[in-house]
Amino acid sequence: MEFRNLKKQYQTLKSEIDSNMQEVLQNTNFISGRQVTELEEKLAKYVGVKHCISCANGTDALSLALMAWEIGPGDAVFVPDFTFFSSGEVVSFEGAEPVFVDVKEDTFNIDPAKLRQAVMKVAGEKKYRPKVIIAVDLFGQPAEYEEIRKIADEFGLFVLEDGAQGFGGEINGKKACSFGDISTTSFFPAKPLGCYGDGGAVFTDNDEWAALIGSYRIHGKGSYKYDNVRIGMNSRLDTLQAAVLLAKLHAFEQYEVSEVNRVAEKYTEELAAVVKTPIVLDGYLSSWAQYTIQLESREQRDGLQNYLKERGIPSMIYYPKAMHSQEAFAPFKGEESELSVTTGLCQKVLALPMHPYMEEDEVIQITTAIKEYIGK
Ligand SMILES: *Cc1c(COP(=O)(O)O)cnc(C)c1O
C-alpha cells in the first residue's frame, strides 16, 4: 500500500501529463516558458486573488513574502509551534525573531487566544517589534482567519498564510491562499497539488508587493534581467513543472479535492468511536494533505505504527518534534508550559494513507487493523 499514491495518479493522468511535458521538450523553453504564465493566471483565478507569482518552492515563497515586507532583525514573527520547519526557518533566515504559539488540539492550527496573548506579551516587552503572523493551514484545513485577522488589525500586523498544505481548502466557499495579506503554497510532490520536483507560489491582491516579489525571485531585476535594482534570489518555477501542474490542476478542480473528502469521511465513519479523529470546523473544507488521528500516548501510537507496518500499511508522524524544541532555534527563550498542546500532539499523532485515488477497501483494511490493535 502507498501512503500517497502518486503512481496511480500518474497512470490516471498520463496522457495529458506526457503530452504537456513533450511540448516543453520540443520547444526547449525550460525557463519562463509560456506555461508558467498560463499556470499563474489559472491559479490566481482558482484561488480568487489578483496576482499569483510562481517560484522554486514553498519555502522560498514564504521568504519572498517576508522580503517584500522588509522583515529583518528586531522584528517578531508569530508562528505555530506545530508545523513543518520551513514556517519558522524563513523567519530566522531573514534575521527576525520567530515567536512560537501553541495550537488547538482538535484542529492542529494556531490557537487565536494564545496568539493574542503572545502578541501582547511581545508588544509589552518592547524587545522585538511585532510584525507578522504566519498562519499555517495544517494538514489541509485553513487556520481560523476571522479571529486571526482581528488580532492582526488590532496590533497592526501582516497576515502571511502558509498554505503549503492547505491548497484547495475553503472557508465558507472562499479558497485557501486568499486569506493572507500575502499567501503562499508549495507544489512539493506530496502536497495537495504537487508537481514532479520542487515548486511553489505566492498569492496577493496587492500590486506593489506582487511587483516586488516578481523582482526578488529573479535576482532583484528591474526593467529586464540584466538590470538589477535590489538583491534577490534565483527562484523560478521550471516550465516542465508548470506543464505538469497545468495537467494536474484540472483533475484537482474536477474531482481530487472531493475524492479526498470522500476518503476522510469513510475514515471518520469507521474510526470516530475508536480513536480521536480529525475535526473540520463548520463552514470549512479541508484538502486533506494529511488524515491525522490521535492516540492516547506515545507508547500506543508507536505500537500502532509498528502493528500497521507489519501488515504492509504505511503511516507517518507529522510532527515528532515541536518547533520550539528544534536545535536550530536553540536556545528556546519562551515558557515550555505555554506550548503544552503541541508537545502532547508530537507524542500522539499518526497520519494515515491519504490520497484521491484510494479505494474504499483500502480504507477498510486500514481501519480494521487499527480496530484490532486498539481492541475495540
Ligand atoms: C511543505 C511545507 C513548506 C515548504 O514547502 P517546500 O516546497 O518543501 O519548500 C512550508 N510550510 C509547510 C506548512 C509545509 O508543509
The ligand as an ORCA input file, in Angstrom:
! r2SCAN-3c Opt
* xyz 0 1
  C       5.997     21.715      2.715
  C       5.800     22.881      3.554
  C       6.530     24.076      3.374
  C       7.700     24.183      2.430
  O       7.458     23.843      1.125
  P       8.690     23.368      0.191
  O       8.108     23.429     -1.182
  O       9.048     21.987      0.613
  O       9.803     24.332      0.370
  C       6.226     25.166      4.156
  N       5.269     25.110      5.087
  C       4.559     23.977      5.318
  C       3.494     24.000      6.352
  C       4.808     22.831      4.569
  O       4.100     21.723      4.812
*
